[in-house]
Amino acid sequence: MFALSGRVIDSVSFAPLKKVAVALRGSAELFVNVPGAEDGQLPAAPAVAWTREVTGFAGNRWQCWEKHVRDQVHGITWREFFRDVAEVNPGLIEDGFLFQRDKTYYLPVNVPQGQRCLRTTTDDDGCYALTGLDQPGEYELSFELPGYNGFRELMHLCADAERNVALASQEARVVSNHPNYDQLPEPARKLIAQALSMLGDDHVVFDSLSPELQRLCHGAYYLGDPNSIYYKDICCADLVTICLHAAGLDYNWPTDALTGGEQITPHAANYYRPWPGNPKLVEVDLLPPWLPGDILIYGNGAFATNRVRHVNLYVGRFSGVDRRGRVLRYSDHYEVVNASIDFIEDGIERGTGIVPLTLDYCIKCCCGYEWCKRVRLVELQKACSASYGNG
């Protein structure tokens, strides 16, 4: 016999959480001899297993989805299929993500769940214990409490184990720790508030925006196609544009079409490239002091002849819990808010969320690019200087 025990606390206050619903699920054979085990069927979504063998099909992933999965397998989305099919069938990558008629592939299929479950709740000290286990195997441990983001984890159990968990409140609240926050002009405070409210998954953040701000998102053009990777996407320049718009700052200016080509809209990083034709935006060196609203731009090759590839926003130090439930601690030194256009890498969709970064990482690592520069709105600089001086 063995047991799983642990403690559940609040991710911010570290206070113990009582009456948390704790459940340990697994295949029925794992619970044959466990007292108190009950039906563990999860009604929210059917079980999906990648065990269906298909041979004789040729085409791309979308064609495979349409022919073999859509409306036939429940509990899986196009995005999930697009991402996972190459992981399950690595030969697809070698073939340029094209199915070959002479090869066999594993596709998803719904299977009976046949699960059992052992349940308990945490006590006043946030402690729990699941006892009477006697079969080694793969289990799923879950924690649920109203007002908090749920937590699920797959784990292998074969002996006594301990798992302590910190749950994050669903009331996402990231706050500015800027030392001069009360002295900042209103546009700077509005910009900070907008940026911090957008930390989280793209689709969640998109839904939180007003229709006016949603129209500034790249993903607004794909609302008619939920299967597109750009559905409700918020790209790097969108984040900056939305924050400037929410702060009431002027971001309408001519762009450098010579180096930007077609990348000259507020959805493109190159829109925030400084050049002589735009007196509203100036380059500032990377040395302190920094102002909330300073924009970091990134690229490769010679700056004079290459467009800006990426952009993010400095807002000063912040901490709290974001819309994804991530705990952003003061000691993490986060000062930059970063978004990215969705893209596929190694068959996996990336760039699906707005994340915190440290200024040190942005300057030293250039977010994976060759160079990093800082630009500043002249309007915002004047406003800050009038409020408390340039710094």
Backbone torsions as a table, in degrees:
resi	resn	phi	psi	omega
1	MET	NA	145.1	174.0
2	PHE	-146.3	170.2	-174.3
3	ALA	-140.1	157.9	173.3
4	LEU	-118.3	128.1	-178.7
5	SER	-139.9	169.6	179.2
6	GLY	170.5	-166.4	-177.0
7	ARG	-138.7	145.5	-179.5
8	VAL	-119.9	129.1	-178.5
9	ILE	-130.8	165.6	173.6
10	ASP	-74.6	135.0	-173.2
11	SER	-70.4	-17.7	-178.7
12	VAL	-103.2	-51.9	-176.4
13	SER	-85.6	-17.6	-176.0
14	PHE	66.6	13.5	177.5
15	ALA	-73.2	145.2	178.0
16	PRO	-65.7	144.5	179.3
17	LEU	-108.9	120.8	-179.9
18	LYS	-98.0	161.0	178.9
19	LYS	60.7	27.1	172.5
20	VAL	-74.5	130.0	177.7
21	ALA	-77.2	116.5	-179.1
22	VAL	-110.7	131.2	-179.3
23	ALA	-135.9	137.2	175.0
24	LEU	-117.1	115.6	-176.4
25	ARG	-112.1	155.5	176.3
26	GLY	-174.4	178.5	178.7
27	SER	-63.2	154.4	-173.1
28	ALA	-57.0	-35.8	-176.0
29	GLU	-67.3	-19.5	178.9
30	LEU	-73.5	-18.9	-173.5
31	PHE	-115.7	14.5	-176.3
32	VAL	-55.9	-40.0	-174.7
33	ASN	-106.9	14.4	-175.1
34	VAL	-95.4	116.7	179.2
35	PRO	-63.3	136.8	175.8
36	GLY	85.2	-1.7	178.5
37	ALA	-68.2	144.5	-177.2
38	GLU	-135.7	177.3	178.9
39	ASP	-58.8	126.8	-177.6
40	GLY	-109.5	20.1	-178.3
41	GLN	-59.4	132.5	177.9
42	LEU	-96.1	108.6	-176.1
43	PRO	-72.4	-15.3	-172.8
44	ALA	-66.1	-35.2	-176.9
45	ALA	-154.6	140.5	177.9
46	PRO	-65.2	155.0	178.0
47	ALA	-76.6	139.5	179.8
48	VAL	-122.1	130.8	176.4
49	ALA	-128.3	140.9	179.9
50	TRP	-92.3	69.0	-175.1
51	THR	-123.7	-2.4	-178.1
52	ARG	-80.8	120.6	-179.7
53	GLU	-89.9	130.9	179.0
54	VAL	-129.9	129.6	177.1
55	THR	-129.6	151.6	176.0
56	GLY	91.5	10.4	178.8
57	PHE	-105.9	139.3	175.8
58	ALA	-131.0	137.5	179.6
59	GLY	152.8	-174.3	179.3
60	ASN	-94.8	-176.5	-175.8
61	ARG	-65.9	-38.5	179.4
62	TRP	-64.2	-42.7	179.4
63	GLN	-64.6	-37.7	177.3
64	CYS	-65.2	-43.1	177.7
65	TRP	-57.9	-47.7	-177.6
66	GLU	-64.8	-38.8	-174.0
67	LYS	-84.1	-38.5	-169.1
68	HIS	-115.4	-12.8	-172.0
69	VAL	-124.4	-49.4	-174.6
70	ARG	-57.4	129.9	-179.5
71	ASP	64.8	4.7	177.9
72	GLN	-112.6	-32.7	179.8
73	VAL	-118.2	121.0	-177.9
74	HIS	-96.9	152.0	178.2
75	GLY	90.0	14.0	176.6
76	ILE	-140.4	137.6	179.4
77	THR	-99.5	165.7	177.0
78	TRP	-58.0	-42.3	179.5
79	ARG	-59.6	-44.1	-179.9
80	GLU	-65.6	-42.3	177.9
81	PHE	-62.4	-46.3	-179.5
82	PHE	-56.2	-41.5	-177.7
83	ARG	-76.0	-45.1	-168.3
84	ASP	-85.0	-25.7	-173.4
85	VAL	-62.3	-33.5	179.1
86	ALA	-76.0	-27.1	176.8
87	GLU	-71.0	-39.9	180.0
88	VAL	-74.1	-33.7	-179.0
89	ASN	-121.3	77.6	-174.8
90	PRO	-60.5	-20.9	177.4
91	GLY	-63.5	-21.3	177.6
92	LEU	-60.5	-38.6	-178.2
93	ILE	-62.3	-43.7	-180.0
94	GLU	-63.9	-28.9	-178.8
95	ASP	-95.6	20.0	177.4
96	GLY	68.2	29.5	179.8
97	PHE	62.2	31.4	175.8
98	LEU	-116.5	127.3	178.3
99	PHE	-71.2	138.4	179.9
100	GLN	-107.7	135.1	-173.6
101	ARG	-60.9	-27.8	-175.8
102	ASP	-92.9	7.6	-178.6
103	LYS	-114.3	156.7	179.4
104	THR	-104.2	136.0	-178.0
105	TYR	-126.5	153.7	174.8
106	TYR	-100.9	123.4	-179.3
107	LEU	-118.3	163.4	-177.6
108	PRO	-73.2	153.9	176.7
109	VAL	-152.5	147.4	175.4
110	ASN	-77.6	135.7	179.3
111	VAL	-128.8	150.1	175.5
112	PRO	-59.8	135.0	-175.7
113	GLN	-75.2	-43.2	177.1
114	GLY	51.4	40.0	-176.5
115	GLN	-94.7	155.3	169.0
116	ARG	-121.9	164.8	-172.0
117	CYS	-146.8	142.2	173.7
118	LEU	-116.4	125.7	-173.3
119	ARG	-119.3	153.4	171.5
120	THR	-160.0	179.3	174.2
121	THR	-131.7	156.4	178.8
122	THR	-75.9	151.6	179.1
123	ASP	-89.1	-169.8	-176.4
124	ASP	-62.9	-21.8	178.6
125	ASP	-95.3	6.6	-179.9
126	GLY	78.2	11.8	-176.2
127	CYS	-93.1	151.7	177.4
128	TYR	-143.8	161.3	175.5
129	ALA	-151.6	131.0	176.0
130	LEU	-114.9	110.7	-169.9
131	THR	-115.3	170.8	175.0
132	GLY	84.4	9.5	179.0
133	LEU	-73.7	142.2	179.9
134	ASP	-142.1	4.0	-178.7
135	GLN	-120.4	118.1	174.4
136	PRO	-63.0	144.3	178.4
137	GLY	167.0	-172.4	-179.1
138	GLU	-92.5	124.5	-179.1
139	TYR	-123.2	160.1	171.3
140	GLU	-116.8	123.0	179.3
141	LEU	-103.3	132.2	-179.4
142	SER	-135.0	151.6	178.1
143	PHE	-132.2	131.4	179.8
144	GLU	-135.6	135.2	176.0
145	LEU	-151.6	125.8	179.2
146	PRO	-52.6	134.1	-179.8
147	GLY	91.7	-4.4	-179.9
148	TYR	-125.8	152.4	173.5
149	ASN	-69.8	131.4	178.6
150	GLY	-66.7	161.3	-179.4
151	PHE	-133.6	130.6	176.8
152	ARG	-131.6	145.2	-178.9
153	GLU	-152.6	133.8	173.3
154	LEU	-87.0	135.7	-178.8
155	MET	-149.0	149.5	175.6
156	HIS	-96.5	125.9	-180.0
157	LEU	-118.9	136.5	176.1
158	CYS	-147.4	-5.3	179.8
159	ALA	-158.0	175.4	178.8
160	ASP	-52.1	134.5	-177.7
161	ALA	-142.1	157.4	178.1
162	GLU	-125.4	134.2	177.3
163	ARG	-137.5	109.8	176.6
164	ASN	-98.3	141.1	-173.2
165	VAL	-135.4	142.3	172.3
166	ALA	-111.7	119.3	179.4
167	LEU	-93.7	142.5	-179.7
168	ALA	-100.4	136.2	178.6
169	SER	-63.1	145.2	177.1
170	GLN	-73.8	-14.1	177.4
171	GLU	-81.5	82.3	-177.6
172	ALA	-61.5	127.6	179.2
173	ARG	-150.6	107.5	175.3
174	VAL	-108.3	129.9	-174.4
175	VAL	-118.1	153.4	177.7
176	SER	-79.2	137.0	173.7
177	ASN	-110.3	22.1	-179.6
178	HIS	-62.5	126.8	-174.3
179	PRO	-63.7	-24.5	-179.2
180	ASN	-112.2	29.1	-173.7
181	TYR	-55.9	-42.5	-176.6
182	ASP	-68.7	-15.7	179.0
183	GLN	-96.8	-7.9	-179.0
184	LEU	-69.3	146.8	176.2
185	PRO	-67.9	159.4	-176.5
186	GLU	-55.7	-42.9	179.0
187	PRO	-58.7	-38.0	179.6
188	ALA	-67.4	-40.5	178.8
189	ARG	-66.0	-39.7	178.0
190	LYS	-65.1	-39.9	179.0
191	LEU	-62.8	-45.5	179.4
192	ILE	-61.1	-47.8	-177.7
193	ALA	-60.1	-41.1	-179.8
194	GLN	-66.4	-44.8	-178.8
195	ALA	-62.5	-44.8	-177.1
196	LEU	-69.5	-29.0	178.9
197	SER	-72.6	-12.8	-175.6
198	MET	-99.2	3.7	177.7
199	LEU	-72.4	119.6	-178.2
200	GLY	150.4	-171.0	-179.5
201	ASP	-70.1	142.4	-175.7
202	ASP	-51.7	-49.8	-173.1
203	HIS	-67.1	-32.8	177.7
204	VAL	-70.8	-44.7	179.3
205	VAL	-63.9	-43.8	-180.0
206	PHE	-56.0	-46.4	-178.9
207	ASP	-65.7	-23.0	-179.6
208	SER	-81.7	-14.9	-177.0
209	LEU	-80.3	153.4	173.5
210	SER	-70.0	157.7	177.1
211	PRO	-54.4	-34.4	179.3
212	GLU	-62.8	-41.9	179.9
213	LEU	-80.0	-30.6	176.3
214	GLN	-60.2	-35.0	-179.1
215	ARG	-65.8	-16.1	178.7
216	LEU	-87.8	-0.9	-177.9
217	CYS	-92.6	140.0	173.8
218	HIS	-55.9	-37.7	-177.6
219	GLY	-68.5	-13.3	179.3
220	ALA	-65.3	-25.0	-179.7
221	TYR	-75.7	-9.3	-174.7
222	TYR	-118.0	18.3	-178.1
223	LEU	-64.7	-22.1	177.6
224	GLY	-82.5	-2.2	-177.9
225	ASP	-133.6	80.3	-178.4
226	PRO	-59.1	-18.4	-179.4
227	ASN	-84.1	-9.6	179.5
228	SER	-72.7	144.6	176.9
229	ILE	-68.1	-15.9	-179.6
230	TYR	-93.1	3.0	178.6
231	TYR	-59.7	119.8	-179.2
232	LYS	58.9	26.2	-179.6
233	ASP	-72.8	144.1	174.4
234	ILE	-123.6	107.9	-176.3
235	CYS	-86.9	175.9	-171.5
236	CYS	-59.9	-45.8	-178.9
237	ALA	-70.1	-30.9	177.2
238	ASP	-57.1	-43.9	-179.5
239	LEU	-56.2	-49.3	-178.7
240	VAL	-63.7	-45.8	-178.7
241	THR	-61.3	-44.9	-179.7
242	ILE	-61.2	-43.0	-178.6
243	CYS	-67.4	-40.1	176.9
244	LEU	-65.2	-40.5	179.6
245	HIS	-64.2	-45.9	-179.1
246	ALA	-63.8	-28.2	-179.9
247	ALA	-84.9	-4.6	179.9
248	GLY	75.6	22.8	-179.4
249	LEU	-91.2	152.1	-177.3
250	ASP	-84.3	114.9	177.9
251	TYR	-121.3	21.8	176.6
252	ASN	-94.3	114.2	-178.9
253	TRP	-155.8	163.3	175.6
254	PRO	-72.9	146.8	-178.5
255	THR	-112.4	161.0	-178.1
256	ASP	-81.8	88.1	-177.2
257	ALA	-69.4	-22.4	-177.3
258	LEU	-62.7	-45.3	179.0
259	THR	-94.5	-20.8	-175.6
260	GLY	-89.6	-20.4	-176.6
261	GLY	60.1	-122.9	178.8
262	GLU	-84.7	-5.9	-176.8
263	GLN	-84.4	63.6	-173.0
264	ILE	-128.9	19.5	177.0
265	THR	-104.6	164.9	177.7
266	PRO	-63.8	-5.8	174.0
267	HIS	-85.2	-8.6	-174.6
268	ALA	-108.7	140.5	179.4
269	ALA	-58.5	-34.6	-177.2
270	ASN	-65.4	-13.9	176.2
271	TYR	-61.2	-26.4	-177.2
272	TYR	-101.0	23.2	175.7
273	ARG	-81.4	127.3	177.5
274	PRO	-75.6	140.5	176.4
275	TRP	-158.6	161.3	-173.7
276	PRO	-58.1	-24.4	-178.2
277	GLY	-79.8	-1.1	-178.8
278	ASN	-126.2	95.5	-178.7
279	PRO	-76.2	-6.7	-177.4
280	LYS	-84.5	-12.9	-174.8
281	LEU	-130.8	125.8	-177.2
282	VAL	-126.8	151.7	175.3
283	GLU	-83.9	139.2	178.0
284	VAL	-127.8	145.0	-179.7
285	ASP	-67.5	171.6	-173.4
286	LEU	-87.0	6.1	179.9
287	LEU	-82.3	152.0	176.2
288	PRO	-62.0	160.2	1.8
289	PRO	-83.6	161.7	176.5
290	TRP	-112.8	145.8	177.6
291	LEU	-110.7	138.6	172.3
292	PRO	-55.6	129.9	-176.1
293	GLY	104.0	-8.6	172.9
294	ASP	-62.2	139.6	-175.0
295	ILE	-110.2	129.5	176.2
296	LEU	-99.5	130.6	178.7
297	ILE	-119.4	151.3	-173.1
298	TYR	-137.6	153.9	176.5
299	GLY	-171.3	-176.2	179.7
300	ASN	-124.6	153.7	178.1
301	GLY	74.2	-170.7	-178.2
302	ALA	-67.2	130.4	-178.4
303	PHE	-60.7	-35.7	-174.7
304	ALA	-63.8	-25.4	-173.4
305	THR	-122.3	2.1	-178.0
306	ASN	-125.6	145.9	-177.5
307	ARG	-76.8	161.3	174.3
308	VAL	-71.8	134.4	-175.2
309	ARG	-102.5	-24.6	-175.2
310	HIS	-152.5	156.8	-178.1
311	VAL	-151.4	143.6	171.1
312	ASN	-147.0	-178.0	-165.0
313	LEU	-128.5	127.1	175.2
314	TYR	-86.2	131.3	179.8
315	VAL	-129.1	-0.5	-174.2
316	GLY	89.8	170.5	-173.5
317	ARG	-65.2	142.6	-179.5
318	PHE	-149.0	165.1	179.4
319	SER	-158.2	166.6	178.3
320	GLY	139.7	-151.6	179.0
321	VAL	-125.2	125.2	-176.6
322	ASP	-89.6	-177.1	-174.6
323	ARG	-70.2	-13.5	175.5
324	ARG	-88.9	-9.8	-176.8
325	GLY	92.0	7.0	177.7
326	ARG	-72.9	138.7	176.7
327	VAL	-91.3	118.9	-179.5
328	LEU	-106.2	102.7	-173.7
329	ARG	-84.3	150.4	178.3
330	TYR	-57.7	-37.0	-178.0
331	SER	-69.6	-11.3	178.8
332	ASP	-77.5	-14.5	176.5
333	HIS	61.7	37.5	176.5
334	TYR	-73.0	133.5	-180.0
335	GLU	-138.7	-9.2	-174.4
336	VAL	-124.1	138.4	175.8
337	VAL	-105.8	132.0	-169.6
338	ASN	-132.4	129.7	174.0
339	ALA	-119.6	167.8	-179.0
340	SER	-152.3	143.3	172.4
341	ILE	-65.3	141.7	178.6
342	ASP	-65.3	142.3	178.0
343	PHE	-151.9	164.0	-179.6
344	ILE	-106.9	127.3	177.7
345	GLU	-135.1	123.9	-177.4
346	ASP	54.6	36.0	177.6
347	GLY	78.4	6.0	-177.3
348	ILE	-118.1	135.7	178.1
349	GLU	-73.7	129.3	-179.3
350	ARG	-121.0	170.6	174.6
351	GLY	71.9	28.2	-172.7
352	THR	-91.0	8.3	-178.9
353	GLY	-146.1	164.3	175.6
354	ILE	-101.3	125.1	-167.0
355	VAL	-126.7	159.8	175.7
356	PRO	-88.9	145.6	176.0
357	LEU	-134.6	157.7	172.9
358	THR	-88.2	149.3	177.9
359	LEU	-64.8	-35.5	178.9
360	ASP	-58.7	-44.1	178.4
361	TYR	-63.2	-43.7	-176.8
362	CYS	-61.9	-41.4	-177.4
363	ILE	-75.6	-45.3	-174.7
364	LYS	-78.7	-37.6	-175.8
365	CYS	-102.2	-10.4	176.1
366	CYS	54.8	28.5	179.5
367	CYS	52.0	32.4	177.8
368	GLY	88.5	-0.1	178.4
369	TYR	-99.0	-177.4	-175.5
370	GLU	-87.4	-28.4	-179.2
371	TRP	-144.0	159.1	178.4
372	CYS	-135.2	136.9	176.5
373	LYS	-133.6	161.2	177.9
374	ARG	-116.4	134.9	174.4
375	VAL	-125.3	159.3	-174.3
376	ARG	-143.3	139.3	173.3
377	LEU	-72.5	126.2	178.2
378	VAL	-60.2	-38.0	179.1
379	GLU	-59.3	-43.6	-178.8
380	LEU	-71.7	-37.4	178.6
381	GLN	-62.2	-43.0	178.9
382	LYS	-64.1	-40.9	-179.8
383	ALA	-64.2	-42.5	179.3
384	CYS	-68.4	-39.8	179.3
385	SER	-63.0	-38.1	178.7
386	ALA	-68.2	-28.1	-176.7
387	SER	-81.7	-49.3	-176.5
388	TYR	-148.3	14.8	-179.2
389	GLY	92.4	164.6	-175.5
390	ASN	-76.9	76.9	178.6
391	GLY	156.3	NA	NA
